[in-house]
Amino acid sequence: MNQALIQILGDYADFYAMQAKRLLNMGIDIEGYEVSHLAFRTETLEDYLHVRKNLETVCLANVENTWNGRPISKLLLKEPLQLSQSATTDLIELIPPVHQNIYKMGLEHVGIVIGESFDDFARLHAGKFTGQQDQGPFCQPYYIAFPDHTNVKFYRYSLKKVCVLEGKRFDGFHHEVA
């Protein structure tokens, strides 16, 4: 376990295990799927800037852009996080205050990469999804929202690959908001 990241994010392995168990109880086994990222949501823009600064100490680079009028940073970790015996991720999505829905502050969602079987996966589990988001031509995740306002999102491509497909590069730290 990465103690520096536990200090910043909380118990990320516990969060992942809780979401994986919830999905398994619904008949969705994520064992063997790539974990795109963990998302961490802050309550204020000031909190966002503070957490971003702390995360950058354990990261190589970021991609920050504006979405719905607020910055969102995708931070590439120096070392992957071990989420379970078989699951890791090397990306944290940092999100400032909510724009439209009720979300949990702190660890808010896990992104799972379905890959080439995305359409088949969507058909198989259609009745279990809360909805689908349209976040651009390369990013239309399905999601399941839980009563505690956390989510699991299912992607065709990892969020890191989406950034690259959109023409962004993880080449240092760049900020839309100082």
URTAFEN-V664984 format. One record per residue. N is the residue number from 1. RES is the residue in one small letter. PHI is phi as a letter, one per 20 degrees, with the letter a starting at -180 (none if undefined). D_FIRST is the distance of its C-alpha to the first C-alpha in whole Angstrom. Layout:
n->N res->RES phi->PHI d_first->D_FIRST
n->N res->RES phi->PHI d_first->D_FIRST
This chain:
n->1 res->m phi->none d_first->0
n->2 res->n phi->e d_first->4
n->3 res->q phi->f d_first->6
n->4 res->a phi->f d_first->9
n->5 res->l phi->f d_first->8
n->6 res->i phi->f d_first->8
n->7 res->q phi->f d_first->11
n->8 res->i phi->e d_first->13
n->9 res->l phi->e d_first->12
n->10 res->g phi->n d_first->11
n->11 res->d phi->f d_first->9
n->12 res->y phi->f d_first->9
n->13 res->a phi->f d_first->8
n->14 res->d phi->f d_first->11
n->15 res->f phi->f d_first->13
n->16 res->y phi->f d_first->13
n->17 res->a phi->f d_first->14
n->18 res->m phi->f d_first->17
n->19 res->q phi->f d_first->18
n->20 res->a phi->f d_first->18
n->21 res->k phi->f d_first->20
n->22 res->r phi->g d_first->22
n->23 res->l phi->f d_first->23
n->24 res->l phi->g d_first->24
n->25 res->n phi->f d_first->26
n->26 res->m phi->e d_first->28
n->27 res->g phi->n d_first->28
n->28 res->i phi->d d_first->26
n->29 res->d phi->e d_first->23
n->30 res->i phi->e d_first->21
n->31 res->e phi->g d_first->20
n->32 res->g phi->n d_first->20
n->33 res->y phi->e d_first->20
n->34 res->e phi->f d_first->19
n->35 res->v phi->e d_first->17
n->36 res->s phi->f d_first->18
n->37 res->h phi->a d_first->16
n->38 res->l phi->d d_first->15
n->39 res->a phi->d d_first->18
n->40 res->f phi->c d_first->17
n->41 res->r phi->d d_first->21
n->42 res->t phi->d d_first->22
n->43 res->e phi->e d_first->25
n->44 res->t phi->c d_first->27
n->45 res->l phi->f d_first->28
n->46 res->e phi->g d_first->27
n->47 res->d phi->f d_first->24
n->48 res->y phi->g d_first->23
n->49 res->l phi->f d_first->24
n->50 res->h phi->f d_first->22
n->51 res->v phi->f d_first->19
n->52 res->r phi->g d_first->20
n->53 res->k phi->f d_first->21
n->54 res->n phi->f d_first->17
n->55 res->l phi->f d_first->15
n->56 res->e phi->f d_first->18
n->57 res->t phi->f d_first->16
n->58 res->v phi->d d_first->13
n->59 res->c phi->c d_first->16
n->60 res->l phi->e d_first->19
n->61 res->a phi->a d_first->21
n->62 res->n phi->b d_first->22
n->63 res->v phi->c d_first->25
n->64 res->e phi->c d_first->26
n->65 res->n phi->c d_first->29
n->66 res->t phi->d d_first->31
n->67 res->w phi->c d_first->31
n->68 res->n phi->l d_first->34
n->69 res->g phi->m d_first->34
n->70 res->r phi->c d_first->31
n->71 res->p phi->f d_first->28
n->72 res->i phi->c d_first->25
n->73 res->s phi->d d_first->23
n->74 res->k phi->d d_first->21
n->75 res->l phi->d d_first->18
n->76 res->l phi->e d_first->17
n->77 res->l phi->f d_first->14
n->78 res->k phi->f d_first->14
n->79 res->e phi->c d_first->11
n->80 res->p phi->f d_first->10
n->81 res->l phi->e d_first->7
n->82 res->q phi->e d_first->7
n->83 res->l phi->e d_first->9
n->84 res->s phi->b d_first->10
n->85 res->q phi->g d_first->12
n->86 res->s phi->d d_first->14
n->87 res->a phi->c d_first->13
n->88 res->t phi->c d_first->11
n->89 res->t phi->b d_first->13
n->90 res->d phi->c d_first->14
n->91 res->l phi->c d_first->16
n->92 res->i phi->d d_first->15
n->93 res->e phi->e d_first->19
n->94 res->l phi->d d_first->20
n->95 res->i phi->c d_first->23
n->96 res->p phi->f d_first->25
n->97 res->p phi->g d_first->28
n->98 res->v phi->f d_first->29
n->99 res->h phi->d d_first->32
n->100 res->q phi->b d_first->34
n->101 res->n phi->d d_first->32
n->102 res->i phi->e d_first->30
n->103 res->y phi->c d_first->26
n->104 res->k phi->f d_first->23
n->105 res->m phi->f d_first->22
n->106 res->g phi->n d_first->18
n->107 res->l phi->f d_first->16
n->108 res->e phi->d d_first->19
n->109 res->h phi->b d_first->19
n->110 res->v phi->d d_first->17
n->111 res->g phi->d d_first->20
n->112 res->i phi->d d_first->20
n->113 res->v phi->e d_first->23
n->114 res->i phi->e d_first->26
n->115 res->g phi->m d_first->27
n->116 res->e phi->f d_first->31
n->117 res->s phi->e d_first->31
n->118 res->f phi->g d_first->31
n->119 res->d phi->f d_first->34
n->120 res->d phi->f d_first->34
n->121 res->f phi->g d_first->31
n->122 res->a phi->f d_first->33
n->123 res->r phi->f d_first->36
n->124 res->l phi->f d_first->34
n->125 res->h phi->d d_first->32
n->126 res->a phi->g d_first->35
n->127 res->g phi->f d_first->35
n->128 res->k phi->e d_first->32
n->129 res->f phi->f d_first->31
n->130 res->t phi->f d_first->32
n->131 res->g phi->r d_first->33
n->132 res->q phi->c d_first->32
n->133 res->q phi->d d_first->32
n->134 res->d phi->d d_first->34
n->135 res->q phi->d d_first->32
n->136 res->g phi->o d_first->34
n->137 res->p phi->f d_first->35
n->138 res->f phi->d d_first->32
n->139 res->c phi->b d_first->30
n->140 res->q phi->c d_first->31
n->141 res->p phi->f d_first->28
n->142 res->y phi->e d_first->29
n->143 res->y phi->b d_first->27
n->144 res->i phi->c d_first->27
n->145 res->a phi->e d_first->27
n->146 res->f phi->d d_first->26
n->147 res->p phi->g d_first->27
n->148 res->d phi->e d_first->25
n->149 res->h phi->m d_first->25
n->150 res->t phi->e d_first->22
n->151 res->n phi->b d_first->23
n->152 res->v phi->c d_first->22
n->153 res->k phi->d d_first->24
n->154 res->f phi->d d_first->25
n->155 res->y phi->d d_first->26
n->156 res->r phi->f d_first->28
n->157 res->y phi->c d_first->26
n->158 res->s phi->f d_first->23
n->159 res->l phi->f d_first->23
n->160 res->k phi->f d_first->22
n->161 res->k phi->f d_first->25
n->162 res->v phi->g d_first->27
n->163 res->c phi->g d_first->27
n->164 res->v phi->f d_first->28
n->165 res->l phi->f d_first->31
n->166 res->e phi->e d_first->32
n->167 res->g phi->n d_first->33
n->168 res->k phi->e d_first->30
n->169 res->r phi->c d_first->28
n->170 res->f phi->e d_first->24
n->171 res->d phi->c d_first->26
n->172 res->g phi->o d_first->25
n->173 res->f phi->d d_first->25
n->174 res->h phi->c d_first->28
n->175 res->h phi->c d_first->28
n->176 res->e phi->e d_first->31
n->177 res->v phi->c d_first->30
n->178 res->a phi->e d_first->30
